[in-house]
Amino acid sequence: MSVKETMTGKLTSAFAPSFLNVIDESHQHHGHGGWREGGETHFRVQIAASALDGMTRVNQHRAINDVLADELADRVHALAIEVRRSDAG
């Protein structure tokens, strides 16, 4: 299973999002720190989930980072997070 698929599954299980887009942006970082052959090192997560509504931005990011802790400790070098209100999708 790819890192993207693993991340998508974990975020779906944890937050039941109304919108989720996990984007591998590794190709944009070729030759930069943390980049590895084969990609799957730099990601952007766009998510809307009622479970994240009402949290501060810091707490939203902490919650997402906690769910993806294994990936962030191993393969993923960088993660950009965009949280949307769940009613805005």
N, C-alpha and C positions, 0 to 999 in steps of 0.2 A: 504494500500500500504506500502511496506517495505521502510526503509530508503534508501536502495540501489536503489530501483526502483525510488524513488523520486529524488535522486541525479542524477541518469542516465537521467531521463526526463529533469531535469533542465539544466544539462550540454549540452544535445543534443539541447534543445531549444535555449540556449544562444550562443553556439559556432558552431553548425552544424559540429561536428568533423568527420574527415575521419577515425579515430580510437578512440575508447573509451572502457576502461575496468575499471569498478568500482569493487574493491575487498574488501570484508569484511574480515579483518584480526583480528577480535576481539578474536577469539580462541587462538591466539598467545599471548594475553595479559591477560589471565585468572589470576585473583588475583592481578593484577597491578592497579595503579591509573586510575580511570575513567571507569574501566571495570564494566559491569552490567550483571546480568543473562539475557540470551536471546540474547546477542551480540549486533551487530549493533552500536558499540561504536568506533571502530578503523577501518579506511578505507585507501585504497590506490587508487588513481586515476591515470590512465595512459591515456593520451590524446594526440591526434594530430589534430590540427584545424588551418586552415589558419587565422582565427580571432586572434590567439595567436602568429602567426609568426611575427617576427620583434620587439616584446616586449622584454624587459629585463626579466630575470627569476623572479625578484621581482614583476614586473608588471603582469606577467602571473599568479603568485600565488595569487596576490591581486585580479585579475579579477575572478579567480576560487573561492576564498574565499568569494568574494562579492556575487556571484551567490548562494553559499551554506551557506550564513550567518544564515539563520533560523535553519538549521540542526546543524551547529557548535555552535549555542547559546543554543541548547536544548540537543539532544540525542548524537551527535557525539563528542567524547572526543579528538580524534587525526585524522589528515588527512595528509597522505604522498602524494605528488604530483610529477608526472613524466610527463613532457611535451616533446613531440617529434616534430620535424619539420613535417609539414603536408605532405610534399612530401616524407618523409621517412616512414610514416605510422607506 
